Amino acid sequence: MSVNTNAVTPLRPTMWSRAVKLFHWGSALLLVITWAMITLHQNSDGNTFIDLHRSFGLSLLLWMIFRVIARVISPTPAPVVMPKWQTALSHISHLVLYVLLFAMPLSGILMTWYGGRGIEVFGLFDLPSILTTDRSQARFINELHTDVFWPALLAFTALHILAALQHQFIKKDNILARIK
């Protein structure tokens, strides 16, 4: 007789922990706020919005560190029943999202520091540059930040949302209950 290792047991909850849920939705909120600040900056004079963009980007990086810790120490819910190829794609897309959510703020920090600037953090303190000014390196990282990482993050976020909606409304497996 075989044992069903996918069964819901006290060790395999049906949903993510409160901490994982908080960090999931908090990441989404920080990402939207960070995007809003750069959009406002592009349509304004002065540095207020770019300073806020950098502050929220740094906040997102710290948030992601705590998100990974919460994810590692929290029990994983029982897997959703789906074909192996979909499970593999789900794991890969989640990994890529995590990488991009680290790459965006890290590249922003490096771009700023290579540009010879520190990061003013919400007007409370400055995070000074620890790198030698290198404008060509700053431009290269800027291109990664804006032309590679950002479009990839948008694409994988859209894929993530579409997959969740497909599960919720087409497959009707109530997957959103696991994270809301």
Secondary structure, DSSP 8 states (H G I E B T S, - for coil): ----TTS-BTTB-SS--HHHHHHHHHHHHHHHHHHHHHHHHHTSSSSHHHHHHHHHHHHHHHHHHHHHHHHHHS---------HHHHHHHHHHHHHHHHHHHHHHHHHHHHHHHTT--EEETTTEEE---S---HHHHHHHHHIIIIIIHHHHHHHHHHHHHHHHIIIIIS---GGGGT-
